[in-house]
Amino acid sequence: MEQFLRVGVITSTHGIRGEVKVFPTTDDPERFLELEEVILDAGGKHQLLAIEGVKFFKNQVILKFKGYDSINDIEKYLKKDLLVDREHAVELGENENFIADLIGMQVDTDEGEALGVLTDVLETGANDVYVVKRPDGREALLPAIRDCVLDVNVEEKRMVVHVLEGLLD
């Protein structure tokens, strides 16, 4: 399991006073209002940043970090990920998982066939779609619905699915 979970990506600066625009990678961008700090992933090195202010603009979050008061202080962090540790992650409901925990999971069918490895999760709005790389190199797209996804075991990194008719054609 990943120790840190990505909650956003710094996309650009906002003004000249050290604020940044962040594309949220969390289902609830308003969670930034409750965060006191985030971890900046600066190429493998983690740096703790205290949040001084949070605003919202369109589909982005505007953050101000303590001690970063000019555009020059902050622009070196463009395109960097913002993380939280699991302790500060949102609580999951029943049958919910963090995408980071699903990536790399072995996917087997309910008939015992190894379907492949989950490589990506597409968030479509109606339901997520799991991208599974098959042993022959092709990809299978599986809807993340109860009729298809039968069991997810995060500890064992395994998923059991029922392949609905026509999904592998």
C-alpha positions as CSV (number, residue, x, y, z in Angstrom):
1,M,0.0,0.0,0.0
2,E,1.2,3.5,-0.8
3,Q,2.1,5.5,2.3
4,F,1.2,8.8,0.6
5,L,-1.9,9.7,-1.5
6,R,-1.9,12.4,-4.2
7,V,-4.6,15.1,-3.6
8,G,-3.5,17.5,-6.3
9,V,-1.0,18.8,-8.8
10,I,0.3,22.4,-8.9
11,T,-0.6,23.6,-12.4
12,S,0.4,27.3,-12.3
13,T,1.1,30.3,-10.2
14,H,-1.8,32.6,-9.3
15,G,-0.9,36.2,-9.1
16,I,2.4,37.5,-7.7
17,R,2.0,36.8,-4.0
18,G,3.0,33.1,-3.9
19,E,-0.4,31.5,-4.5
20,V,-0.7,28.5,-6.8
21,K,-3.5,26.9,-8.8
22,V,-3.9,23.2,-8.0
23,F,-5.8,20.6,-10.0
24,P,-7.4,18.4,-7.4
25,T,-7.0,14.7,-7.8
26,T,-9.4,14.0,-4.9
27,D,-13.1,13.4,-5.2
28,D,-13.8,16.3,-2.8
29,P,-11.8,19.4,-3.5
30,E,-13.3,21.1,-0.4
31,R,-11.2,18.8,1.7
32,F,-8.4,21.3,1.2
33,L,-10.3,23.6,3.6
34,E,-9.7,21.0,6.4
35,L,-6.0,20.4,5.6
36,E,-3.4,22.2,7.6
37,E,-0.5,21.0,5.5
38,V,0.4,19.0,2.4
39,I,3.5,17.2,1.3
40,L,5.2,18.4,-1.8
41,D,6.7,15.7,-3.9
42,A,9.8,17.4,-5.3
43,G,11.3,14.6,-7.4
44,G,11.5,12.0,-4.7
45,K,12.2,14.4,-1.9
46,H,9.2,15.3,0.3
47,Q,8.8,18.8,1.7
48,L,6.0,19.7,4.2
49,L,4.1,22.8,3.2
50,A,1.8,24.6,5.7
51,I,-1.4,25.8,4.1
52,E,-2.1,29.5,4.9
53,G,-5.1,30.0,2.6
54,V,-7.6,28.2,0.4
55,K,-9.8,29.5,-2.4
56,F,-11.7,27.9,-5.3
57,F,-11.7,29.0,-8.9
58,K,-13.6,27.0,-11.5
59,N,-12.3,23.4,-11.2
60,Q,-9.1,24.4,-9.4
61,V,-8.1,25.1,-5.8
62,I,-5.9,28.1,-5.1
63,L,-3.5,27.5,-2.3
64,K,-1.3,29.9,-0.3
65,F,1.6,28.3,1.6
66,K,3.1,29.9,4.7
67,G,6.5,31.4,4.0
68,Y,6.0,31.6,0.2
69,D,5.1,35.2,-0.5
70,S,6.2,35.8,-4.1
71,I,5.8,34.2,-7.4
72,N,9.6,33.7,-7.4
73,D,9.4,31.6,-4.2
74,I,6.8,29.2,-5.6
75,E,7.2,28.8,-9.4
76,K,9.9,26.1,-9.0
77,Y,7.1,23.8,-7.7
78,L,5.0,23.9,-10.9
79,K,3.8,20.5,-12.1
80,K,4.7,18.9,-8.7
81,D,2.3,16.6,-6.8
82,L,0.8,17.4,-3.5
83,L,0.4,14.5,-1.2
84,V,-1.1,13.6,2.2
85,D,-0.2,10.6,4.3
86,R,-2.8,7.9,5.0
87,E,-3.4,9.4,8.5
88,H,-4.9,12.5,6.8
89,A,-6.7,10.7,4.0
90,V,-10.5,10.9,3.7
91,E,-12.4,8.0,5.3
92,L,-13.6,5.5,2.7
93,G,-17.1,4.1,2.6
94,E,-17.9,0.5,2.1
95,N,-16.7,-0.9,-1.2
96,E,-14.5,2.2,-1.8
97,N,-10.7,2.1,-2.4
98,F,-8.0,4.6,-3.2
99,I,-7.0,4.5,-6.8
100,A,-3.3,4.3,-5.7
101,D,-4.2,1.0,-3.9
102,L,-5.8,-0.5,-7.1
103,I,-3.0,0.3,-9.6
104,G,-0.8,-2.8,-10.0
105,M,-3.4,-5.2,-8.7
106,Q,-3.6,-8.7,-10.3
107,V,-7.1,-9.1,-11.9
108,D,-8.5,-12.6,-12.2
109,T,-11.9,-13.7,-13.6
110,D,-14.5,-15.6,-11.5
111,E,-13.6,-18.6,-13.7
112,G,-10.0,-18.6,-12.4
113,E,-8.4,-17.1,-15.5
114,A,-5.6,-14.5,-15.0
115,L,-7.0,-11.5,-16.9
116,G,-4.0,-9.2,-16.3
117,V,-2.8,-6.2,-14.2
118,L,-4.9,-3.1,-13.4
119,T,-2.8,-0.2,-14.9
120,D,-5.2,2.8,-14.7
121,V,-8.6,3.9,-13.5
122,L,-10.6,6.2,-15.8
123,E,-13.1,8.4,-14.0
124,T,-16.0,8.9,-16.3
125,G,-18.7,10.4,-14.1
126,A,-21.2,7.5,-14.3
127,N,-18.8,4.9,-13.0
128,D,-15.1,4.4,-13.0
129,V,-13.6,2.1,-15.6
130,Y,-10.6,-0.1,-14.8
131,V,-7.9,-0.5,-17.5
132,V,-6.4,-4.0,-17.3
133,K,-3.3,-4.9,-19.3
134,R,-3.7,-8.4,-20.5
135,P,-0.9,-10.9,-20.9
136,D,-1.0,-10.5,-24.7
137,G,-0.4,-6.8,-24.4
138,R,-4.0,-5.7,-25.2
139,E,-6.1,-3.7,-22.8
140,A,-9.5,-4.7,-21.3
141,L,-11.8,-1.9,-20.1
142,L,-14.0,-3.1,-17.2
143,P,-16.8,-1.0,-15.6
144,A,-16.3,-0.6,-11.9
145,I,-19.8,-1.9,-11.1
146,R,-21.0,-4.6,-8.7
147,D,-22.1,-6.9,-11.6
148,C,-18.5,-6.9,-12.8
149,V,-16.2,-6.3,-9.8
150,L,-16.9,-9.2,-7.4
151,D,-14.0,-8.9,-4.9
152,V,-11.2,-6.5,-4.2
153,N,-8.5,-7.5,-1.7
154,V,-6.1,-4.6,-1.2
155,E,-3.8,-6.5,1.1
156,E,-3.2,-9.3,-1.4
157,K,-3.3,-6.8,-4.4
158,R,-5.9,-9.1,-6.1
159,M,-9.3,-8.4,-7.7
160,V,-11.8,-10.9,-8.9
161,V,-14.1,-9.8,-11.8
162,H,-17.0,-11.2,-13.8
163,V,-16.4,-10.4,-17.4
164,L,-19.7,-9.3,-18.9
165,E,-20.5,-10.5,-22.3
166,G,-18.8,-8.5,-25.1
167,L,-16.2,-6.8,-22.9
168,L,-13.2,-8.7,-24.3
169,D,-14.3,-8.7,-27.9
